[in-house]
Structure formats: structure tokens, C-alpha cells
């Protein structure tokens, strides 16, 4: 044998719809070297809704690329997980046309990468099928998927077999479910096939089976919200239109506003911090073209995070960010609307019913609101506060700590009406009546946790860290006392008189 020359990418064809596709050549021996071809393709409007290629959704599994595939007689290094996926997908007799990001995008070309990222929703939405590759068979994964498939045919099927239950949880804890890019990939898909080794199951059947099993997540407290937020997107595939259209060169799936997406998914894992924002843009129902939120890997992370805060709040807000942290510290004026008095889950566990009781500020009307909100990455708790921040169009949910507030939801999307006793008013009408923002708030928006919510111990550590962070202003004992006093005033506005007295 002899070493093949390294693969050299040719520039993509000009035009917003230009992509590359991978032709996976057949072989009867799964262990044989993988032979492929790359060819240019244009994603024009399809007459029947989809194009005859399959898009691969998978986890890279690290930046190291110890394996390789042959493309047009040249060598291209790939990760172990992608190599195994291609080995399982390779047919004995027929070519297979695929799209896989690590191969079809020249990852060393940042300009091409940013351009192709803008087209991801289009690439996955117009694929004939999206294949979710969870990895090789292990930990009895074959039996787990088979049991989920059987359970999908029944209304309820409580799981009593401990071994099967453990095998299912082993599947659900695979890295694919924690990654942020996979959200857009399944949110765009019109048909989803989930593969683990040689076993495959329809995506909708997978979601239906998990719901039927009614698994107990007590031993895995962070896993339930993680799985439910992804199955919410997977099972919607069969209800999506045959193809989406857009007025620009970027297709948006219109799942929900960017604020809700950020609130639900910012704790997902990504190889680069930028992806925690860029992976969600194609799912947003907001018009982002006017604010310059487009994939650009050449801008520093701290600038991107400040830009995101400016999108939700006013651009004049004082914001501190860091190149090596997923934390924003925000100084802003706000008005307290009320306090969370109760929280309960509903509808597959993806929604939460939240009751808000207004504070007793001078001149304000007392009201009770019952909102149905998407379950956020940081779950709302009783005692959280709801406020309107200066420049914001939607309420923000915050949680008080010693001398600051943690952002729980940056942009809550409440139900239409608020009960005010005798009559109901629209929440938007209530927000429009607010013209003064009397309170100063120091807010910490922390994305640092990879899964689940931040614990109180870590929040108290954040409180100590505030004293050492360079916030662009002095940090004397007087400043600390002022922060405590501001928190006390805000707690008083919300009706938390005892806590306010302690401050």
C-alpha cells in the first residue's frame, strides 16, 4: 500500500444554494477502506418537496481525526464516529448520496463555513431523510430500541424490567442528545430515522415509545428535560410541510422566537461557543437580518454575546462579557411586574404552567396571570420574579441572590390575557403602560453549566466572583452596599417584605 495525497477542496460554485454532496461507494465488506466522491450540487426549489440525498446528524466525537476516507483517490482525515457511521451506511451494491458537515464543508475555510451554516436549515429541510447516528451498538442498545418500538404501538406500557430500563437510559445518555447543532437538524427534517449500530427506528415511533413507557427519571434528574426538549422537535417532523420557502437566501424554520430558543437550549454542548447562538438562528421566527445576527466565526465570542444581549434589551445597556466565559453581567433599569406563586408541568412535560401574582407597588393594579411557557434550561421556581427591563419587548424571569439577580428566562412569552379581578387584559397592553423603570438591577446571565440547572452553591460562588470581576466601575464597600439595597427595594416591590427587611 502507499499513502494517498491529502484531499484539496475546490471552491464551491457561486450562489446561495451551492453545496457539496458525498457519494458513498458500495462494498460488501464493512471493514474495507471507505471510498467516496464529492460533487457540487445546487439546492434549487424542488418540484416534489425534497431532494434525493440523506443528511447525517451525528456527533463529531472530538477534534482529533485518526481515521480517513478516500475521496477521488485522495485522503481526508475524519473522526472515529463519522468513520463508523459511514461504514454502517455503506450499501453492498448501490451508491448512497449523503450530506455530512465534516466532509461536505471545507472546515478550514471560515468564510465558507459561515456561509454553509446559514444554509443548514435548508440542507436538512430538503433532504429526503435525516439519519440520526447515535453510535455503535453497546450496552444492550439493540434491545432498548426494539422495546421502544414495541411500546410505541401501545397507549401505556409501564416498564418494570430493570435491565431494559437501564439499557434505554444508556441510549438516552449518549452524547448526541446533549449537542446543540442536532436541534436544528431534526427541527428541519421531514422524515427522521434513528440508528444505533445496525438497528434503526422511525423518529416518531421513538418519541411515541418513550412517552408510552412513562420512564422514571428520578436517578437522572437532568435527563428528563433534555430528552423532552429534543423529542418535541423530532416528533414534529411528520407534520412539517413538504418544503419551506423564504424571501431571502436563508431559510428560517420559524419554530419560535430566538429568546425562547436561547432560554430552552443555551446549556447544550457545542465545540465552539459561537455555535450556542448560530445553531439556533435557523430555527428562529424573528427577523434577524436587520440586527446583523448571522453566522460569523471571525468575530470574538465576547462581542457576539454582547450583541445577543443588545438584541433582547436596549443596545445602550451596560454589559460585561469575557472571551473565556459564557457569562454576561448586565447593569440595567427595570420594573418589577410580579412574583411566581406556583409552577406545574403539563403537555408531555414540555410546557410549564406558571402563576404570577403582581406586587403591591404604589398606584399599580393587582393582578394574577397564568402563563403556559416552554420549559427552560433553568427551570422556573416559586419565588422567582418577573420584570420588564428597559428596552425589552417581553418580560424577563429573574431569581434573587445575595446582591444580584440571575436571569432564568431572558424573554418569556406569556399567554394572551392577565386576570385583574373583574376583567382580563392582554399582557402586551399591560407592558405598554409601563413607561418608567425605577429600579437598578445587576443581572448575571450564566450559560456555564453543560446540562441541568445551576445550584444555589454555585450561585453563591458567582456572588463572590462579582467582587473580582472587572465591571467597568469601582467595586468598593459602598458599591456592594448599594447592590444589596437595590435588591431589597426590588424584593419589596414584589411583596417579599421579610426578605427585603433582611437586606
LUMTOR-117163 format. One record per residue (C-alpha): residue number from 1; residue in one letter; x, z negated, y. Coordinates in steps of 0.1 Angstrom, whole numbers, plus 5000, padded with zeros to 4 digits. Layout:
N
[NUM; 'A'; [X; Z; Y]],
...
% end
This chain:
503
[1; 'X'; [5000; 5000; 5000]],
[2; 'X'; [5010; 5004; 5036]],
[3; 'X'; [5000; 4988; 5069]],
[4; 'X'; [4974; 5007; 5089]],
[5; 'X'; [4978; 5012; 5126]],
[6; 'X'; [4957; 4989; 5148]],
[7; 'X'; [4924; 5002; 5159]],
[8; 'X'; [4922; 5015; 5195]],
[9; 'X'; [4888; 5017; 5212]],
[10; 'X'; [4878; 5048; 5231]],
[11; 'X'; [4859; 5042; 5263]],
[12; 'X'; [4821; 5040; 5260]],
[13; 'X'; [4801; 5070; 5270]],
[14; 'X'; [4789; 5067; 5307]],
[15; 'X'; [4753; 5055; 5311]],
[16; 'X'; [4735; 5022; 5309]],
[17; 'X'; [4722; 5028; 5273]],
[18; 'X'; [4755; 5037; 5257]],
[19; 'X'; [4766; 5015; 5227]],
[20; 'X'; [4787; 5019; 5196]],
[21; 'X'; [4772; 5017; 5161]],
[22; 'X'; [4791; 5008; 5129]],
[23; 'X'; [4787; 5030; 5098]],
[24; 'X'; [4794; 5007; 5068]],
[25; 'X'; [4805; 5030; 5039]],
[26; 'X'; [4793; 5023; 5004]],
[27; 'X'; [4813; 5008; 4975]],
[28; 'X'; [4803; 4995; 4941]],
[29; 'X'; [4830; 4968; 4942]],
[30; 'X'; [4822; 4940; 4966]],
[31; 'X'; [4859; 4929; 4966]],
[32; 'X'; [4871; 4964; 4976]],
[33; 'X'; [4885; 4968; 5012]],
[34; 'X'; [4858; 4974; 5037]],
[35; 'X'; [4857; 5010; 5051]],
[36; 'X'; [4838; 5018; 5082]],
[37; 'X'; [4833; 5043; 5110]],
[38; 'X'; [4824; 5037; 5146]],
[39; 'X'; [4804; 5062; 5166]],
[40; 'X'; [4789; 5064; 5201]],
[41; 'X'; [4751; 5061; 5204]],
[42; 'X'; [4726; 5062; 5232]],
[43; 'X'; [4696; 5038; 5232]],
[44; 'X'; [4671; 5062; 5247]],
[45; 'X'; [4634; 5053; 5247]],
[46; 'X'; [4623; 5055; 5211]],
[47; 'X'; [4592; 5075; 5202]],
[48; 'X'; [4583; 5052; 5173]],
[49; 'X'; [4595; 5019; 5189]],
[50; 'X'; [4628; 5012; 5171]],
[51; 'X'; [4660; 5030; 5161]],
[52; 'X'; [4673; 5032; 5125]],
[53; 'X'; [4700; 5006; 5127]],
[54; 'X'; [4702; 4969; 5119]],
[55; 'X'; [4716; 4943; 5143]],
[56; 'X'; [4736; 4914; 5128]],
[57; 'X'; [4730; 4879; 5141]],
[58; 'X'; [4758; 4856; 5129]],
[59; 'X'; [4784; 4830; 5139]],
[60; 'X'; [4820; 4842; 5145]],
[61; 'X'; [4834; 4810; 5130]],
[62; 'X'; [4863; 4806; 5154]],
[63; 'X'; [4885; 4829; 5173]],
[64; 'X'; [4910; 4835; 5145]],
[65; 'X'; [4907; 4868; 5127]],
[66; 'X'; [4926; 4866; 5094]],
[67; 'X'; [4907; 4894; 5077]],
[68; 'X'; [4905; 4930; 5086]],
[69; 'X'; [4883; 4961; 5081]],
[70; 'X'; [4893; 4998; 5082]],
[71; 'X'; [4877; 5019; 5109]],
[72; 'X'; [4885; 5056; 5108]],
[73; 'X'; [4917; 5048; 5090]],
[74; 'X'; [4928; 5021; 5115]],
[75; 'X'; [4929; 4983; 5111]],
[76; 'X'; [4906; 4960; 5130]],
[77; 'X'; [4910; 4922; 5126]],
[78; 'X'; [4877; 4903; 5120]],
[79; 'X'; [4867; 4867; 5113]],
[80; 'X'; [4862; 4855; 5078]],
[81; 'X'; [4824; 4851; 5083]],
[82; 'X'; [4819; 4886; 5096]],
[83; 'X'; [4840; 4900; 5067]],
[84; 'X'; [4818; 4882; 5042]],
[85; 'X'; [4787; 4894; 5059]],
[86; 'X'; [4798; 4930; 5057]],
[87; 'X'; [4808; 4925; 5021]],
[88; 'X'; [4773; 4914; 5012]],
[89; 'X'; [4756; 4940; 5033]],
[90; 'X'; [4776; 4969; 5019]],
[91; 'X'; [4754; 4991; 4996]],
[92; 'X'; [4766; 5006; 4963]],
[93; 'X'; [4756; 5042; 4972]],
[94; 'X'; [4743; 5046; 5008]],
[95; 'X'; [4758; 5043; 5043]],
[96; 'X'; [4744; 5014; 5063]],
[97; 'X'; [4742; 5016; 5101]],
[98; 'X'; [4748; 4983; 5118]],
[99; 'X'; [4754; 4967; 5152]],
[100; 'X'; [4778; 4937; 5152]],
[101; 'X'; [4791; 4925; 5185]],
[102; 'X'; [4827; 4917; 5174]],
[103; 'X'; [4832; 4952; 5162]],
[104; 'X'; [4809; 4974; 5184]],
[105; 'X'; [4821; 4958; 5217]],
[106; 'X'; [4857; 4960; 5228]],
[107; 'X'; [4861; 4923; 5232]],
[108; 'X'; [4894; 4926; 5252]],
[109; 'X'; [4877; 4947; 5279]],
[110; 'X'; [4860; 4921; 5301]],
[111; 'X'; [4842; 4948; 5322]],
[112; 'X'; [4828; 4965; 5290]],
[113; 'X'; [4819; 4931; 5276]],
[114; 'X'; [4799; 4921; 5307]],
[115; 'X'; [4781; 4954; 5307]],
[116; 'X'; [4772; 4952; 5270]],
[117; 'X'; [4760; 4916; 5273]],
[118; 'X'; [4734; 4929; 5298]],
[119; 'X'; [4721; 4952; 5271]],
[120; 'X'; [4719; 4926; 5243]],
[121; 'X'; [4681; 4922; 5245]],
[122; 'X'; [4677; 4960; 5244]],
[123; 'X'; [4701; 4963; 5214]],
[124; 'X'; [4684; 4937; 5193]],
[125; 'X'; [4649; 4946; 5205]],
[126; 'X'; [4652; 4982; 5195]],
[127; 'X'; [4669; 4976; 5162]],
[128; 'X'; [4648; 4984; 5131]],
[129; 'X'; [4657; 4949; 5118]],
[130; 'X'; [4677; 4919; 5128]],
[131; 'X'; [4696; 4903; 5099]],
[132; 'X'; [4704; 4866; 5103]],
[133; 'X'; [4735; 4859; 5083]],
[134; 'X'; [4738; 4821; 5076]],
[135; 'X'; [4769; 4824; 5055]],
[136; 'X'; [4779; 4823; 5018]],
[137; 'X'; [4757; 4806; 4992]],
[138; 'X'; [4767; 4769; 4989]],
[139; 'X'; [4751; 4735; 4984]],
[140; 'X'; [4722; 4750; 4963]],
[141; 'X'; [4712; 4773; 4992]],
[142; 'X'; [4695; 4798; 4968]],
[143; 'X'; [4671; 4772; 4955]],
[144; 'X'; [4665; 4759; 4991]],
[145; 'X'; [4654; 4794; 5004]],
[146; 'X'; [4634; 4800; 4972]],
[147; 'X'; [4615; 4767; 4977]],
[148; 'X'; [4608; 4775; 5014]],
[149; 'X'; [4595; 4809; 5004]],
[150; 'X'; [4571; 4793; 4978]],
[151; 'X'; [4560; 4767; 5003]],
[152; 'X'; [4551; 4795; 5028]],
[153; 'X'; [4522; 4805; 5005]],
[154; 'X'; [4505; 4771; 5007]],
[155; 'X'; [4488; 4752; 5035]],
[156; 'X'; [4506; 4719; 5029]],
[157; 'X'; [4533; 4713; 5003]],
[158; 'X'; [4549; 4678; 5008]],
[159; 'X'; [4585; 4678; 4995]],
[160; 'X'; [4592; 4650; 4970]],
[161; 'X'; [4622; 4665; 4952]],
[162; 'X'; [4652; 4648; 4969]],
[163; 'X'; [4678; 4674; 4956]],
[164; 'X'; [4658; 4703; 4970]],
[165; 'X'; [4652; 4684; 5003]],
[166; 'X'; [4690; 4678; 5006]],
[167; 'X'; [4696; 4715; 4999]],
[168; 'X'; [4672; 4725; 5026]],
[169; 'X'; [4688; 4702; 5052]],
[170; 'X'; [4722; 4716; 5042]],
[171; 'X'; [4709; 4751; 5051]],
[172; 'X'; [4694; 4739; 5084]],
[173; 'X'; [4726; 4722; 5094]],
[174; 'X'; [4746; 4755; 5092]],
[175; 'X'; [4763; 4765; 5125]],
[176; 'X'; [4740; 4795; 5132]],
[177; 'X'; [4712; 4772; 5142]],
[178; 'X'; [4733; 4755; 5169]],
[179; 'X'; [4746; 4786; 5186]],
[180; 'X'; [4732; 4798; 5219]],
[181; 'X'; [4736; 4836; 5216]],
[182; 'X'; [4714; 4837; 5185]],
[183; 'X'; [4684; 4827; 5206]],
[184; 'X'; [4682; 4860; 5224]],
[185; 'X'; [4690; 4879; 5193]],
[186; 'X'; [4659; 4865; 5175]],
[187; 'X'; [4638; 4864; 5206]],
[188; 'X'; [4642; 4902; 5210]],
[189; 'X'; [4638; 4911; 5173]],
[190; 'X'; [4607; 4928; 5159]],
[191; 'X'; [4615; 4920; 5123]],
[192; 'X'; [4639; 4893; 5110]],
[193; 'X'; [4655; 4889; 5077]],
[194; 'X'; [4674; 4857; 5070]],
[195; 'X'; [4703; 4859; 5045]],
[196; 'X'; [4724; 4833; 5028]],
[197; 'X'; [4747; 4848; 5003]],
[198; 'X'; [4727; 4873; 4982]],
[199; 'X'; [4694; 4855; 4989]],
[200; 'X'; [4671; 4868; 5016]],
[201; 'X'; [4638; 4856; 5031]],
[202; 'X'; [4615; 4871; 5057]],
[203; 'X'; [4618; 4852; 5090]],
[204; 'X'; [4581; 4845; 5095]],
[205; 'X'; [4579; 4832; 5059]],
[206; 'X'; [4609; 4810; 5066]],
[207; 'X'; [4592; 4793; 5096]],
[208; 'X'; [4558; 4790; 5078]],
[209; 'X'; [4575; 4774; 5048]],
[210; 'X'; [4593; 4748; 5069]],
[211; 'X'; [4561; 4739; 5086]],
[212; 'X'; [4543; 4736; 5053]],
[213; 'X'; [4569; 4713; 5038]],
[214; 'X'; [4565; 4689; 5067]],
[215; 'X'; [4601; 4676; 5063]],
[216; 'X'; [4610; 4641; 5074]],
[217; 'X'; [4639; 4643; 5099]],
[218; 'X'; [4645; 4605; 5101]],
[219; 'X'; [4680; 4609; 5087]],
[220; 'X'; [4687; 4638; 5110]],
[221; 'X'; [4673; 4628; 5145]],
[222; 'X'; [4689; 4656; 5164]],
[223; 'X'; [4680; 4683; 5139]],
[224; 'X'; [4642; 4685; 5144]],
[225; 'X'; [4641; 4697; 5180]],
[226; 'X'; [4670; 4721; 5172]],
[227; 'X'; [4651; 4738; 5144]],
[228; 'X'; [4617; 4738; 5160]],
[229; 'X'; [4631; 4755; 5191]],
[230; 'X'; [4646; 4783; 5171]],
[231; 'X'; [4616; 4788; 5147]],
[232; 'X'; [4594; 4790; 5178]],
[233; 'X'; [4613; 4823; 5186]],
[234; 'X'; [4617; 4836; 5150]],
[235; 'X'; [4580; 4835; 5141]],
[236; 'X'; [4571; 4853; 5173]],
[237; 'X'; [4588; 4885; 5161]],
[238; 'X'; [4558; 4899; 5143]],
[239; 'X'; [4537; 4896; 5174]],
[240; 'X'; [4560; 4914; 5197]],
[241; 'X'; [4553; 4950; 5210]],
[242; 'X'; [4570; 4978; 5193]],
[243; 'X'; [4593; 4982; 5222]],
[244; 'X'; [4598; 4967; 5256]],
[245; 'X'; [4602; 4987; 5289]],
[246; 'X'; [4619; 4977; 5321]],
[247; 'X'; [4621; 4991; 5356]],
[248; 'X'; [4659; 4986; 5357]],
[249; 'X'; [4687; 4992; 5333]],
[250; 'X'; [4684; 4956; 5319]],
[251; 'X'; [4655; 4947; 5296]],
[252; 'X'; [4641; 4912; 5300]],
[253; 'X'; [4622; 4897; 5272]],
[254; 'X'; [4601; 4876; 5295]],
[255; 'X'; [4600; 4846; 5272]],
[256; 'X'; [4596; 4821; 5300]],
[257; 'X'; [4613; 4812; 5334]],
[258; 'X'; [4650; 4806; 5334]],
[259; 'X'; [4646; 4770; 5343]],
[260; 'X'; [4626; 4763; 5311]],
[261; 'X'; [4652; 4781; 5290]],
[262; 'X'; [4680; 4761; 5306]],
[263; 'X'; [4661; 4729; 5300]],
[264; 'X'; [4654; 4737; 5264]],
[265; 'X'; [4688; 4752; 5253]],
[266; 'X'; [4717; 4741; 5275]],
[267; 'X'; [4730; 4718; 5248]],
[268; 'X'; [4735; 4748; 5224]],
[269; 'X'; [4770; 4757; 5214]],
[270; 'X'; [4790; 4786; 5228]],
[271; 'X'; [4826; 4798; 5226]],
[272; 'X'; [4827; 4802; 5263]],
[273; 'X'; [4809; 4780; 5289]],
[274; 'X'; [4797; 4812; 5307]],
[275; 'X'; [4776; 4820; 5276]],
[276; 'X'; [4754; 4790; 5281]],
[277; 'X'; [4740; 4809; 5311]],
[278; 'X'; [4745; 4845; 5302]],
[279; 'X'; [4729; 4842; 5267]],
[280; 'X'; [4696; 4832; 5284]],
[281; 'X'; [4694; 4857; 5312]],
[282; 'X'; [4679; 4884; 5290]],
[283; 'X'; [4651; 4860; 5279]],
[284; 'X'; [4641; 4850; 5314]],
[285; 'X'; [4608; 4861; 5330]],
[286; 'X'; [4623; 4856; 5365]],
[287; 'X'; [4636; 4884; 5387]],
[288; 'X'; [4673; 4876; 5387]],
[289; 'X'; [4685; 4909; 5403]],
[290; 'X'; [4682; 4896; 5438]],
[291; 'X'; [4703; 4865; 5433]],
[292; 'X'; [4733; 4881; 5416]],
[293; 'X'; [4729; 4862; 5383]],
[294; 'X'; [4744; 4889; 5360]],
[295; 'X'; [4770; 4885; 5332]],
[296; 'X'; [4804; 4885; 5348]],
[297; 'X'; [4832; 4868; 5328]],
[298; 'X'; [4857; 4872; 5357]],
[299; 'X'; [4841; 4846; 5379]],
[300; 'X'; [4852; 4809; 5374]],
[301; 'X'; [4829; 4786; 5355]],
[302; 'X'; [4825; 4761; 5383]],
[303; 'X'; [4814; 4789; 5407]],
[304; 'X'; [4788; 4801; 5381]],
[305; 'X'; [4774; 4766; 5377]],
[306; 'X'; [4771; 4761; 5415]],
[307; 'X'; [4754; 4795; 5417]],
[308; 'X'; [4729; 4784; 5390]],
[309; 'X'; [4721; 4751; 5409]],
[310; 'X'; [4716; 4772; 5440]],
[311; 'X'; [4691; 4794; 5422]],
[312; 'X'; [4669; 4764; 5413]],
[313; 'X'; [4675; 4745; 5446]],
[314; 'X'; [4684; 4755; 5481]],
[315; 'X'; [4718; 4771; 5485]],
[316; 'X'; [4729; 4746; 5512]],
[317; 'X'; [4727; 4718; 5486]],
[318; 'X'; [4760; 4698; 5482]],
[319; 'X'; [4772; 4705; 5447]],
[320; 'X'; [4804; 4694; 5430]],
[321; 'X'; [4814; 4712; 5397]],
[322; 'X'; [4847; 4714; 5377]],
[323; 'X'; [4864; 4741; 5358]],
[324; 'X'; [4868; 4719; 5327]],
[325; 'X'; [4834; 4701; 5327]],
[326; 'X'; [4798; 4710; 5321]],
[327; 'X'; [4787; 4686; 5348]],
[328; 'X'; [4773; 4692; 5382]],
[329; 'X'; [4769; 4663; 5408]],
[330; 'X'; [4743; 4671; 5434]],
[331; 'X'; [4735; 4654; 5467]],
[332; 'X'; [4701; 4664; 5479]],
[333; 'X'; [4669; 4652; 5496]],
[334; 'X'; [4637; 4648; 5477]],
[335; 'X'; [4602; 4634; 5474]],
[336; 'X'; [4591; 4612; 5445]],
[337; 'X'; [4558; 4625; 5430]],
[338; 'X'; [4552; 4600; 5402]],
[339; 'X'; [4563; 4583; 5371]],
[340; 'X'; [4560; 4594; 5334]],
[341; 'X'; [4535; 4569; 5319]],
[342; 'X'; [4532; 4584; 5284]],
[343; 'X'; [4547; 4612; 5262]],
[344; 'X'; [4535; 4626; 5229]],
[345; 'X'; [4543; 4657; 5208]],
[346; 'X'; [4519; 4685; 5198]],
[347; 'X'; [4517; 4720; 5185]],
[348; 'X'; [4544; 4724; 5158]],
[349; 'X'; [4564; 4697; 5177]],
[350; 'X'; [4575; 4723; 5203]],
[351; 'X'; [4553; 4710; 5231]],
[352; 'X'; [4551; 4676; 5246]],
[353; 'X'; [4520; 4661; 5264]],
[354; 'X'; [4533; 4642; 5294]],
[355; 'X'; [4511; 4619; 5316]],
[356; 'X'; [4523; 4615; 5352]],
[357; 'X'; [4510; 4587; 5374]],
[358; 'X'; [4516; 4591; 5411]],
[359; 'X'; [4534; 4565; 5431]],
[360; 'X'; [4519; 4545; 5459]],
[361; 'X'; [4537; 4559; 5489]],
[362; 'X'; [4521; 4554; 5523]],
[363; 'X'; [4494; 4580; 5531]],
[364; 'X'; [4496; 4597; 5497]],
[365; 'X'; [4467; 4603; 5473]],
[366; 'X'; [4469; 4586; 5439]],
[367; 'X'; [4465; 4610; 5410]],
[368; 'X'; [4471; 4614; 5373]],
[369; 'X'; [4484; 4646; 5358]],
[370; 'X'; [4485; 4655; 5322]],
[371; 'X'; [4511; 4683; 5316]],
[372; 'X'; [4519; 4702; 5284]],
[373; 'X'; [4556; 4710; 5286]],
[374; 'X'; [4582; 4726; 5263]],
[375; 'X'; [4603; 4700; 5245]],
[376; 'X'; [4635; 4699; 5264]],
[377; 'X'; [4670; 4694; 5251]],
[378; 'X'; [4670; 4660; 5267]],
[379; 'X'; [4635; 4646; 5257]],
[380; 'X'; [4613; 4632; 5284]],
[381; 'X'; [4607; 4594; 5281]],
[382; 'X'; [4583; 4570; 5295]],
[383; 'X'; [4596; 4557; 5328]],
[384; 'X'; [4612; 4589; 5339]],
[385; 'X'; [4604; 4600; 5374]],
[386; 'X'; [4590; 4633; 5387]],
[387; 'X'; [4602; 4645; 5421]],
[388; 'X'; [4602; 4676; 5443]],
[389; 'X'; [4637; 4684; 5455]],
[390; 'X'; [4643; 4701; 5488]],
[391; 'X'; [4643; 4739; 5483]],
[392; 'X'; [4629; 4737; 5448]],
[393; 'X'; [4597; 4756; 5438]],
[394; 'X'; [4590; 4734; 5407]],
[395; 'X'; [4591; 4696; 5400]],
[396; 'X'; [4623; 4681; 5385]],
[397; 'X'; [4622; 4652; 5360]],
[398; 'X'; [4649; 4626; 5365]],
[399; 'X'; [4660; 4594; 5349]],
[400; 'X'; [4673; 4564; 5369]],
[401; 'X'; [4706; 4548; 5360]],
[402; 'X'; [4726; 4522; 5379]],
[403; 'X'; [4734; 4542; 5411]],
[404; 'X'; [4724; 4577; 5403]],
[405; 'X'; [4698; 4598; 5385]],
[406; 'X'; [4703; 4621; 5355]],
[407; 'X'; [4685; 4654; 5355]],
[408; 'X'; [4662; 4656; 5324]],
[409; 'X'; [4644; 4688; 5334]],
[410; 'X'; [4656; 4709; 5363]],
[411; 'X'; [4624; 4730; 5366]],
[412; 'X'; [4593; 4716; 5349]],
[413; 'X'; [4564; 4740; 5346]],
[414; 'X'; [4533; 4718; 5347]],
[415; 'X'; [4497; 4727; 5338]],
[416; 'X'; [4474; 4741; 5365]],
[417; 'X'; [4454; 4710; 5375]],
[418; 'X'; [4461; 4675; 5386]],
[419; 'X'; [4433; 4649; 5384]],
[420; 'X'; [4429; 4630; 5416]],
[421; 'X'; [4399; 4609; 5406]],
[422; 'X'; [4369; 4627; 5420]],
[423; 'X'; [4383; 4662; 5420]],
[424; 'X'; [4410; 4683; 5404]],
[425; 'X'; [4436; 4702; 5425]],
[426; 'X'; [4462; 4727; 5415]],
[427; 'X'; [4497; 4713; 5413]],
[428; 'X'; [4510; 4742; 5433]],
[429; 'X'; [4486; 4732; 5461]],
[430; 'X'; [4499; 4696; 5460]],
[431; 'X'; [4536; 4708; 5462]],
[432; 'X'; [4528; 4730; 5492]],
[433; 'X'; [4515; 4699; 5511]],
[434; 'X'; [4549; 4683; 5509]],
[435; 'X'; [4569; 4691; 5540]],
[436; 'X'; [4592; 4660; 5543]],
[437; 'X'; [4618; 4649; 5519]],
[438; 'X'; [4626; 4612; 5528]],
[439; 'X'; [4649; 4601; 5500]],
[440; 'X'; [4685; 4608; 5494]],
[441; 'X'; [4693; 4614; 5457]],
[442; 'X'; [4726; 4616; 5438]],
[443; 'X'; [4719; 4636; 5407]],
[444; 'X'; [4740; 4643; 5377]],
[445; 'X'; [4732; 4673; 5356]],
[446; 'X'; [4752; 4669; 5324]],
[447; 'X'; [4755; 4696; 5296]],
[448; 'X'; [4784; 4680; 5278]],
[449; 'X'; [4767; 4670; 5246]],
[450; 'X'; [4767; 4697; 5218]],
[451; 'X'; [4734; 4685; 5203]],
[452; 'X'; [4707; 4659; 5209]],
[453; 'X'; [4704; 4637; 5240]],
[454; 'X'; [4728; 4616; 5260]],
[455; 'X'; [4727; 4580; 5250]],
[456; 'X'; [4725; 4552; 5276]],
[457; 'X'; [4760; 4541; 5268]],
[458; 'X'; [4773; 4575; 5277]],
[459; 'X'; [4752; 4575; 5309]],
[460; 'X'; [4767; 4542; 5319]],
[461; 'X'; [4801; 4557; 5314]],
[462; 'X'; [4790; 4585; 5337]],
[463; 'X'; [4781; 4559; 5363]],
[464; 'X'; [4816; 4545; 5361]],
[465; 'X'; [4831; 4580; 5363]],
[466; 'X'; [4812; 4587; 5395]],
[467; 'X'; [4836; 4564; 5412]],
[468; 'X'; [4866; 4585; 5403]],
[469; 'X'; [4851; 4620; 5408]],
[470; 'X'; [4861; 4638; 5439]],
[471; 'X'; [4827; 4645; 5455]],
[472; 'X'; [4839; 4657; 5488]],
[473; 'X'; [4832; 4625; 5506]],
[474; 'X'; [4846; 4590; 5508]],
[475; 'X'; [4838; 4566; 5479]],
[476; 'X'; [4841; 4531; 5495]],
[477; 'X'; [4822; 4500; 5485]],
[478; 'X'; [4798; 4509; 5513]],
[479; 'X'; [4791; 4542; 5497]],
[480; 'X'; [4784; 4526; 5464]],
[481; 'X'; [4760; 4501; 5480]],
[482; 'X'; [4742; 4529; 5498]],
[483; 'X'; [4737; 4547; 5465]],
[484; 'X'; [4722; 4515; 5450]],
[485; 'X'; [4699; 4511; 5480]],
[486; 'X'; [4688; 4547; 5477]],
[487; 'X'; [4679; 4542; 5440]],
[488; 'X'; [4660; 4510; 5449]],
[489; 'X'; [4639; 4529; 5475]],
[490; 'X'; [4631; 4557; 5451]],
[491; 'X'; [4621; 4532; 5424]],
[492; 'X'; [4598; 4515; 5449]],
[493; 'X'; [4582; 4549; 5457]],
[494; 'X'; [4574; 4553; 5420]],
[495; 'X'; [4558; 4519; 5417]],
[496; 'X'; [4588; 4503; 5398]],
[497; 'X'; [4588; 4473; 5421]],
[498; 'X'; [4606; 4449; 5397]],
[499; 'X'; [4634; 4473; 5391]],
[500; 'X'; [4636; 4481; 5428]],
[501; 'X'; [4639; 4444; 5436]],
[502; 'X'; [4669; 4441; 5412]],
[503; 'X'; [4687; 4469; 5430]],
% end
